[in-house]
Amino acid sequence: MIFSNVKPILKDSYLAFVKNSVGTKSFQNFYAKVGGRKKDILEAGNLSCAFFVSVVLLAFGLIKERHATVKGVLADMEDSEWFEIKKLKKGSVLVWGEQQTGASTAHTHVGFFIGGGQAISNSSKHRVPKIHHLTFGKNKKGQPKRPIIKILWNNKLDD
């Protein structure tokens, strides 16, 4: 049944989708041909932050396609009218600075700000999206464990 007086509330629906993603294994695998062989390029959830963010943004028409790399997500976001802001807003996309992940190379990380000093991003340790402190807590010197290097917003999310 179609209702002519129904207007979707994009931001609330988007935030609910992000929050309801916590713990799901849906973002763990993405297969591609690499050197002619099938490979899970997300390493069973170890490298799933960009895929998680891009699938959410794509579901709400906020980017054009899904991505397996932070670089790809950020390029698509720029082409899709996302821009950098200084002040956190619920639903903004966060980019954290590079961090060494095991024996592999250093990676930037991407996720969502949900308010109250919390964010949701894919945990490489747990291999699913998790709620965590905005900067993953503080180190022994009282500095953020993982500083935020960008806060991104799209005006389509304005109420």
N, C-alpha and C positions, 0 to 999 in steps of 0.2 A: 504494500500500500504506500502511495506517495502522498506526502503532506506538503502543500504549498507554503505553509507558514512555518516550516522547520528550517532553521539555519544552523548548520554544524558549528560548533565552537572548536576551532582548530587547536588553539593552544592547550585547552583542557584535555582534549582527546589525545593530543601528542604527548603531553606529560603523563597521562594515565598509561599510554602504550609503553613509554620508557620505563616507568615504575613497574609495570606488570611484566617487563622483560627480565627482571632480576631472577637469576637462578636457571633460566631456560637454556637448554643445550642447542637451541635452534641456530645459533650463530657459530657453532664449532667447526663446521666443515664447508669448504668450497673447493671443488675439484677443477683442475685445469690440466691441459697437456703441457708438460715441460720436457723439452728434449725428446718429444715423441712418446713420453710415458705419462700415465695418469698420476697426478700428485695432489694431495690435500694441501693446498698452499697456505691454509690457516693453521696447520699443524695441530689439528684436533682441539682448537680453541686457544692455543698459545699465542697466536698472532691475529686475534679476531676483533680488536677494537675498531678498526676502520670499517670492517664488514658490518658489525653491529650498528655503528652510527649511520652508515650509508643506507642500510636497509630501513631503519626507522625514518630517516629523512626522505627516502624515496617513497615510502608508504604514504607519506603526507604531502607528496608533490613539492617537496622543498629542495630537491636536487633532481638530476636527470637520469642517473644510473647508480648501480651498486659498485662498490670498490673494495679491494683487498689491501690497499695501502693508504696511509694517512695522507700522503702527497696527492693521491688521486681524489680523495674525499675533499681536501681543501681546494683543489683546482676546480672541482665541480661546484662547490659551495660559492666560490668567487664568481663563477659564471651564472649562478642561480640567485644572485642578489643578496648574498650574505656579506656582512661587513664587520669589521672589528669595532668593539665597544670597550669602554673602560670599566663600567660598573656592571656587576653580575645581575642578570635577570633570570628568573626561573625559566628553564628551557633553553638557555644559551648553551652553545657548544663550546667546550673547553679543550684547549690543546696544551698538553704538558710537555716540558722540555725533554731532551733525549736522556735515556737511561739504558745502561747495559743490561741485557736480558740473557743471562747464562753465558754460553760461549759464543752466541751470535753477536751481531753488530748492535750498536746503540740504536734505539728506536724512540721516536716521538710517540705520544699517546693521545687519544682523543676520547671524549665522553660528554656527558650532559650534566649541567648544574640543575639540581632539583630543589634548592633552597635549604635554609637552616644549616649552612656550612657543609652540605653534603653534595656528592656527585654520584653518578652511576656510570661505570665504564666496565669493559670486559677485563676480568682478572686473569692474567696469564697463569697465576698459581692455581686458581680454581677452574679456569677455562670456561667461565660463564660470566655474564654481567653481574656485578655486585655493587651494593651501596657502600660508599667509603667517605672518609674525610676529604674535604675539598683539595687538600694538598697531600693526601695520604699521611697526615700527621706531621709531627715535627721531629727533627733529628736531635742529637744530644746537644747541639749548639743552639737549639730553639728555632732553627730555620725550617722552612717547609721541606719535607722529604723530596717532593717533586713539584717545583714551582710551575705555576700556570704561565705560559708564554703568550697565549691569545685567548680572548673571549669573543665569540662570534654570535651574531644575531641576524635574524631575517624579519623585516617589518610585517610579513604575513602572520607572524605570531602575536602581533599586538592585538589586545582585546578590542 
